Amino acid sequence: MDYQDSLEFAQHKDQIDSLKDFRDQFHIPELNGKASIYFTGNSLGLQPKTTAKYVNEELEGWATLGVEGHFHSNKRPWFEYHKFSKETLSKIMGANPSEVVSMNSLTTNLHLLLISFYRPTKERYKIIMEAGAFPSDQYAVESQIKLHGFDYEDALIEVHPKEGKNTLDIDDINSAIDEAGDSLALVLFGAVQYYTGQFFPIKEITEATHKVGAIAGFDLAHAAGNVPLSLHDDEVDFAAWCTYKYLNSGPGGISGIFVHDKHGLNPDTPRLAGWWGHDESSRFKMEKGFKPMPGADGWQTSNVNIMSSAINLAALEIFDKAGMEALRKKSIELTGFLEFLLKKLEGIRIITPENPAERGCQLSLEAKKNGKAAFNQLTEAGVVADWREPNAIRVAPVPLYNTFSEVYRFYDILKQAVPNE
Ligand SMILES: *Cc1c(COP(=O)(O)O)cnc(C)c1O
């Protein structure tokens, strides 16, 4: 891609952007009385203008139908609600519709999946994660290891980057897996690392994991709606995501899980059960004896959170219209443009991988000095970015609603915050 260091170039890119109309479908937050440069879709995605309509339809259904809304006349009967997101989710995840379902929130889902897929024995009990994984994932894994009576320090293997590097090479991961060998029960990686923005090679990690007889799971919090996924073909065993980041489904929004059909269609796969995972044709007979729904649906425990799911459907409809392929194509150009510009700034170092195949839209920046001060200057100038301890400014130009012009203006502001000597 031939980029140019000019606002005119950025404006031209915006004009010929086939996805340019999508920006207008979102509420853009203001900062200091004008539209902000919102580069924090990796933390909380923006609200689609259709969200209120989706939620109001369900409020209306509740008001007018009461309990009848579960089955009757409502556009989307609540009894079936978890089914309405399946088609789009399966496209975003690269999965069969039977392999995905929306439910609960992310860390809760990680626990439910770990109960099913972390089945340690005396010999095979270790878990590999990337070093510096998101704290909630670390706590979840720590507590699961302890729950099974193992020693956390002994059972957890963290893969660190090589000396002087910020991100992992595939051989770092492969050799950790090989070394653990028969003692390895599970590999759990964030598919896109929240701090560095590295997009890990899911297929290769899964292959290496299976080769030593272990299970491969991924946390897709920063991957869902951001990067192309093919969970089914990559033979991933399980995964979970939240929807309030790139999937624009609101704070604390409903999460989702992926269970590969090879496990999900087997009713004997162990799990913690609840009535919504029970065979739907006999669910209301209220009988003894759990009979799981086939597929990921069999992991549902409670009845569906309708309001949260309605918000999710509004956002998924937009993804359906835009298409992940077009979004990824723009994303690569938009983030590439940001990278091209930021490389001109001597005071900034990009820690996210250079190869577009190894990242999503986020770039993580380290200021060589006064990082926090530079970040504060960005905020004052109308940029909503994200500061992560110890020293990262994370910026995510999101292809659905961010523009090339915003990327250019961001660069212009940052140039003043960290002037070249
Ligand atoms: C955002 C994020 C979470 C948040 O977990 P919740 O249960 O939704 O609060 C967990 N893990 C990762 C990797 C994340 O990026």
The ligand as an SDF file (V2000), in Angstrom:
LIG
                    3D

 15 15  0  0  0  0  0  0  0  0999 V2000
  -12.1260   -7.7630   28.1050 C   0  0  0  0  0  0  0  0  0  0  0  0
  -11.5760   -9.0600   28.5140 C   0  0  0  0  0  0  0  0  0  0  0  0
  -12.1410   -9.8010   29.5730 C   0  0  0  0  0  0  0  0  0  0  0  0
  -13.2820   -9.2480   30.3890 C   0  0  0  0  0  0  0  0  0  0  0  0
  -13.9970  -10.2610   31.0230 O   0  0  0  0  0  0  0  0  0  0  0  0
  -15.5140  -10.0660   31.4700 P   0  0  0  0  0  0  0  0  0  0  0  0
  -15.8690  -11.3640   32.0700 O   0  0  0  0  0  0  0  0  0  0  0  0
  -16.3070   -9.7150   30.2520 O   0  0  0  0  0  0  0  0  0  0  0  0
  -15.5690   -8.9410   32.4630 O   0  0  0  0  0  0  0  0  0  0  0  0
  -11.6100  -11.0460   29.8480 C   0  0  0  0  0  0  0  0  0  0  0  0
  -10.5650  -11.5360   29.1460 N   0  0  0  0  0  0  0  0  0  0  0  0
   -9.9900  -10.8440   28.1300 C   0  0  0  0  0  0  0  0  0  0  0  0
   -8.8520  -11.4240   27.3730 C   0  0  0  0  0  0  0  0  0  0  0  0
  -10.4690   -9.5870   27.8070 C   0  0  0  0  0  0  0  0  0  0  0  0
   -9.9000   -8.8900   26.8180 O   0  0  0  0  0  0  0  0  0  0  0  0
  1  2  1  0
  2  3  1  0
  2 14  2  0
  3  4  1  0
  3 10  2  0
  4  5  1  0
  5  6  1  0
  6  7  2  0
  6  8  1  0
  6  9  1  0
 10 11  1  0
 11 12  2  0
 12 13  1  0
 12 14  1  0
 14 15  1  0
M  END
$$$$
